[in-house]
Amino acid sequence: MEPDRFKRRTDYGGLPPRRPESPPATIGGIDQVRPPSAPAPSTHAVAPQPAVVNNQNNAPRPVWAQPRSTAVVSTPATAAPASADPTTIAVHISLPKLRRPHLPSLQYKRIAIWAAIACVVLGLIAGGVVVAGHFIHKSPQAASLSGNAAAIGRSLAKPTYAPVVPVSKPSLAVSSTTSGAAFDGTKNAYSYNDTFMGTGLTVSEQPMPSKGYPSTQAAIDKIAQNIGARTPVKVPNGTTGYLSNDVKSGNNIVVFTLNDLLVFIQSPFTHSASDWQLYIASLK
């Protein structure tokens, strides 16, 4: 047997070199991280290093070669309590709860009754006003009162012409607030209030227009046509007047000429053409 057969080989120059990515920590030439039997992580060529001969008995053992009897007790790490973030601000706002206000219950039936009563009262008042107005317009005194009010608002100047009035009432030819007779100098018109057959009427007079008409009768015909008067009425001077009878309202308007005056008679009551002829005959 060869004496060097079992001799430990110390010449490692012929082996392929190995170079770890990072040199491991060694103690006395022994790798403390990887066992000697692990394959080389890299095949990069490195320069041969001289062999180091250490006594196996006195060499320090690596960590992986320590005896198993050594118990290593690991103490679990205690997580440190999380510190409050100094930038965090906790705001708690509590608002009072809103409650719906309590409204008193309405008595709808009582309100409806009072509303109905109010409507009835207003209707009675309105009806009374209408009826009173109707009787006022139908009374003979209504025309007199309205004429008096109109006369108060106008000047009591004397007319520039002699008005025609009933023979039995010469006082109507003089302006007066009591009789309702007055002269309007702006329109050159004279008016008065009178009664006929127990009903009121108003007479208005002004001079006949001297221009625009070929004759007096032509002027009367044209004026009567404009106001819608078509019923002929005889006049003592030989001319013809006309009557406008409104059937719906009952108003009468008579237009004619007398003593070179254009005369209008207006009444809120209906009379026939023959009745108006009697009143016209009494004018002087």
Order of alpha helices (4+ residues) and beta strands (2+ residues): beta-beta-alpha-alpha-beta-beta-beta-alpha-beta-beta-beta-beta-alpha
